[in-house]
């Protein structure tokens, strides 16, 4: 039997099943065409009362809100410009959820990568990636967790990590350190917030294909990354979003402090 790895076609899109009915979800880095955007759409399809989008790109955010409001209704979509390195903007994003009853689910998707040899990496490059990807996640966990705890709400926080937090990859020292930190933050935050009934988990994707990724890397490198996957292809962003929705839903009610790999590299 020929076992040579070939690129398989993506599966059919999975319809919603009401997993987030009557919940208000806040998502960072939610505009564009990546995982954040897919999470927003999946949450709306899963019956969320409302989804509040945060993104640093104001024009792109406005376009995403209009498109979603046209499809799902104005009353279910809100937004706020949010740079996760600025605490006041994180709080403003969460304030935007208050008209819908406050945040029930916080999805921390914002992150910044880049490829640079450790020997050439500057302090500024290191610090920027860490500030957005790790400290930005911390700011959002702290702000959302605090609101949930004060409201007596057994909410859920879902963070976006990466397999590079587990496995070394050339030129990714800053990003790998940040994502490993997100994993450790997830476990520690889960321990701190368990007394309030708040769950904190994370996903760890390997390769999810979207237009921005195609713009910032070469076809040859993408082919190499796809070759590491058992299915010979990248994940669709919605496939990662599905796991985030699972972690946000009641189906994962006994899970906290976990990092779930969304990858076919283990096969």
C-alpha positions in Angstrom: 0.0 0.0 0.0 1.3 3.5 -0.9 1.6 5.5 2.3 3.2 8.6 0.6 1.8 11.7 2.2 -0.4 13.8 -0.1 -2.4 16.9 0.5 -5.9 15.9 1.4 -9.0 18.1 0.8 -10.5 19.9 3.8 -13.6 18.3 5.3 -17.1 19.7 4.9 -18.0 22.7 7.0 -19.7 21.7 10.3 -23.0 23.3 11.0 -23.8 24.9 14.3 -25.4 23.0 17.2 -26.4 25.8 19.6 -23.3 25.2 21.9 -23.1 28.8 22.9 -26.7 29.8 23.2 -27.4 33.0 25.2 -23.7 33.6 25.9 -21.8 36.8 25.2 -18.4 36.2 23.6 -15.5 38.6 23.3 -12.7 37.9 20.8 -9.4 39.7 20.3 -7.7 40.1 16.9 -11.1 39.2 15.4 -11.1 41.0 12.1 -9.5 39.7 8.9 -9.5 36.1 7.7 -7.6 34.1 10.3 -8.5 32.1 13.4 -10.1 35.1 15.2 -12.5 35.8 12.4 -13.4 32.1 12.2 -14.1 32.0 16.0 -16.4 34.9 15.7 -18.4 33.3 12.9 -18.5 30.0 14.7 -19.8 31.5 17.9 -22.6 33.3 16.1 -23.5 30.1 14.3 -23.5 28.3 17.7 -26.2 30.6 19.0 -24.2 33.2 21.0 -26.3 36.1 22.2 -23.7 38.5 20.9 -20.1 38.5 19.9 -17.9 41.6 20.5 -14.9 41.9 18.2 -11.7 43.6 19.1 -8.9 44.4 16.6 -6.2 47.0 16.3 -7.0 47.6 12.6 -9.9 50.0 12.7 -10.9 49.9 9.0 -10.7 46.1 8.9 -12.7 45.8 12.1 -15.5 48.0 10.7 -15.6 45.9 7.5 -15.9 42.7 9.5 -18.6 44.1 11.7 -20.7 45.2 8.8 -20.4 41.8 7.0 -21.3 39.9 10.2 -24.2 42.3 11.0 -25.6 41.8 7.5 -25.6 38.1 8.0 -26.4 37.6 11.6 -28.2 40.8 12.6 -27.1 44.2 14.0 -28.2 43.2 17.5 -25.7 40.4 17.8 -22.4 42.1 16.8 -20.4 44.8 18.5 -16.8 46.0 18.4 -14.1 48.1 19.9 -10.7 49.0 18.6 -8.3 47.1 20.9 -4.6 47.1 21.1 -3.9 44.4 23.8 -0.7 46.3 24.9 -3.0 49.0 26.2 -5.0 48.2 29.3 -7.5 50.9 28.7 -8.4 49.5 25.3 -8.7 46.0 26.8 -11.2 47.4 29.3 -13.1 49.3 26.6 -13.5 46.1 24.7 -15.0 44.4 27.7 -17.2 47.4 28.3 -18.7 46.9 24.9 -20.0 43.5 26.1 -21.9 45.1 29.0 -25.1 46.0 27.0 -25.3 42.3 26.3 -25.1 41.3 29.9 -21.3 41.2 30.2 -18.7 38.8 29.1 -19.4 35.0 29.4 -16.6 33.8 27.1 -13.3 35.5 26.5 -11.2 34.3 23.5 -7.7 35.6 23.5 -6.5 35.3 20.0 -4.2 38.3 19.6 -0.5 37.5 18.9 2.5 38.6 16.8 5.1 36.4 15.2 7.9 36.9 12.8 11.1 35.1 11.8 14.5 36.2 13.0 17.6 34.4 14.0 18.3 34.7 17.7 21.7 36.1 16.9 20.1 38.9 14.9 17.0 39.5 17.1 16.9 42.9 18.8 15.6 43.7 22.2 12.8 45.7 20.6 11.7 42.7 18.4 11.8 40.4 21.4 9.9 42.7 23.6 7.2 43.6 21.0 6.4 39.9 20.4 6.3 39.2 24.1 4.2 42.2 24.9 1.5 41.4 22.4 1.5 37.7 22.5 2.1 36.9 26.1 1.6 40.0 28.2 -1.4 41.0 26.0 -3.0 37.7 26.8 -2.3 38.2 30.5 -4.0 41.6 30.4 -7.1 40.1 28.8 -7.2 37.1 31.2 -6.8 39.5 34.2 -9.5 41.9 33.0 -12.1 39.3 31.9 -11.4 37.0 34.8 -11.9 39.9 37.2 -15.2 40.9 35.7 -16.5 37.3 35.7 -15.4 36.8 39.4 -17.0 40.1 40.5 -20.2 39.2 38.7 -20.3 35.7 40.2 -20.3 34.4 36.6 -18.9 31.0 35.9 -17.3 32.1 32.6 -14.8 30.6 30.3 -11.5 31.9 29.0 -9.9 30.4 25.9 -6.3 31.3 24.9 -4.6 30.7 21.6 -1.1 29.2 22.0 0.9 27.3 19.3 2.8 24.0 18.9 6.0 26.1 18.7 5.6 26.5 22.5 6.3 22.8 22.7 8.6 22.2 19.7 11.6 24.2 18.6 11.5 26.0 15.2 14.3 28.0 13.7 13.9 31.7 13.8 11.0 31.6 16.3 12.7 32.2 19.7 10.6 35.2 20.6 7.3 33.7 19.4 8.0 30.2 20.9 8.9 31.8 24.3 5.7 33.8 24.2 3.5 30.9 23.3 5.1 28.6 25.9 4.3 31.4 28.3 0.7 31.5 27.2 0.5 27.8 28.0 2.0 28.3 31.5 -0.2 31.3 32.0 -3.3 29.2 31.1 -2.4 26.6 33.7 -1.7 29.2 36.4 -4.8 31.3 35.7 -6.9 28.2 35.8 -5.7 27.4 39.3 -6.3 31.0 40.4 -9.8 31.3 39.0 -11.1 27.8 39.7 -12.5 28.9 43.1 -14.8 31.3 41.2 -16.0 28.5 38.8 -14.1 30.1 35.9 -12.4 27.8 33.5 -9.3 28.7 31.5 -8.0 26.5 28.7 -6.0 27.0 25.5 -5.6 25.6 22.0 -2.2 24.9 20.4 -2.5 24.9 16.6 0.2 23.8 14.3 -0.6 25.3 10.9 -3.8 27.1 10.0 -4.0 28.6 6.5 -5.3 32.1 5.9 -4.4 34.9 3.4 -2.2 36.8 5.7 0.1 33.8 6.3 0.4 33.3 2.6 1.6 36.9 2.3 4.3 36.8 4.9 5.9 33.5 4.0 7.1 31.6 0.9 5.3 28.8 -1.0 8.3 26.6 -0.4 8.2 27.1 3.4 4.5 26.5 3.5 4.9 23.3 1.5 7.6 22.2 4.1 5.2 23.0 6.9 2.3 21.1 5.2 4.7 18.1 4.8 5.0 17.8 8.6 1.2 17.3 8.9 -0.3 13.8 8.6 -3.0 15.0 6.3 -0.5 16.9 4.1 -2.4 20.1 4.5 -2.9 23.1 6.8 -5.9 23.3 9.0 -8.7 25.5 7.9 -9.1 28.4 10.5 -12.6 27.1 11.3 -11.2 23.7 12.3 -9.2 25.5 15.0 -12.2 27.6 15.9 -14.3 24.4 16.4 -12.0 23.3 19.2 -12.1 26.8 20.8 -15.9 26.6 20.7 -15.8 23.2 22.3 -13.6 24.6 25.1 -16.0 27.5 25.5 -19.1 25.3 25.7 -20.6 23.1 28.4 -19.2 20.0 26.6 -15.8 20.8 28.3 -17.3 21.6 31.7 -14.7 19.5 33.6 -11.7 20.8 31.7 -9.5 23.6 33.0 -5.8 24.4 32.8 -5.5 22.3 29.6 -3.7 23.0 26.4 -5.3 21.1 23.5 -3.2 20.5 20.4 -5.1 21.2 17.2 -2.6 19.5 15.0 -2.0 16.4 12.8 1.7 16.4 13.5 1.4 13.8 16.3 0.1 11.1 13.9 
